[in-house]
Amino acid sequence: MSVLTINSQNYEEEVLKSKEPVLIDFYADWCGPCRAMSGIIDNIAEEKQDIKVGKINVDENQDLAMEYGVMSIPTIMIFKNGEVQKTFVGVRDKSEIIGALEGI
């Protein structure tokens, strides 16, 4: 499955109303650590067909970043039934994120 671009307009439908778990990467184009995580996020989207993976640009969607208290990027959140189940801040290993997804 490809990575979805999530924004204020499609957030409710793609994340809050999603039937499957959703992994969201809060990022910015200028952020070096975010670029390092981008490949990992893309890889997870390809491997895990049972989840939805999306990216939210914090510069373009400040309302969503503020709603979830995103103070540092990258921040990765895993949602299930519209609720945050797990949050990671900073660069993380793929195995750590996969482990969290499997625990949901």
N, C-alpha and C positions, 0 to 999 in steps of 0.2 A: 504494500500500500504506500502511496506517496505521502509526503508531508503536506499538510494543509496549511494555508495561510489563514490564521485566525485574526479577526479584528472585531471591533465593537459591534458591527452590523451582523456578523454570523456567529458570534460567541455563544449566545444563548442556545441556538439550534445545534451547533457542532460540539459544544462542551457540556452545558448544563442539561440538555435533553438527550444526550447520547446514551444509547443502550449499552455500548461497550465502554470499557475504561479508556480514558483519554490522557495521554502524556503531552504536556504543554511546555515548550521551551520559551521562556521570556528572554529576549535577546535585543541587541542593537548592532547595526552594521559596523559601527566604529569599534566595537569591543573585541579585542584580541582573544580573550578566553572564550567568548561566544563563538568565534570562528573555529576554535579548536574543538568545541563541543558539537558544532554543526554536522561534521562527518559522522560522529557517533549517533546523533539523533536520526540522521538519514538512514544509517545502517539499521537501527532499531526498527524504524518504520518499514523497511524492507523485510526484516526477519519476522516480526511479530504481526501476523495477519489478524490476530484477535483483538487488537487495540487500535485506537485512532491516535495519530501523532500530529501535532500542530505546533506552529511557531507564532509567537506574538511579538511584534516589534514594539518595544516599550516607548520609543520616540514617537511613533505614530498612534499608539493606543495607551496614552498615559492614564486614562481612566481605569483601564483594566489592571495596569501595574499598581496603581494606588489602591484599588479595591482589594487586592491580595497582599498588600504591604511589601511589594517587591522593592527592595532597597539596593540590592547588589545583583549584577548579572554576570554570567547566566544564572537564572533561577529556573529549575525544572520542577513542575508540579504534576502529580498524578491524581486524576479525578476519577471517582466512581459514583454513579448516581448523582452527579452534580456537586459532590462534596470532595474537598481536598483530602486525599488519603496519605500522601507523602510529599515532602518538599526537599529538594537538594539545592544548595547554593554553591556556586563555583564549579570548576571543572571536576568531573567525576568519571570513574571507570565505567565502561559499558556494563561490566558484570554487576556492579553495584545497582545500576538502574534496572537491569533485567531481573535481578533478584527481588527488587521491590515490586516490580510488575507481577512477578509470579506469586508474590505473597498476598496479592489483592484478590 
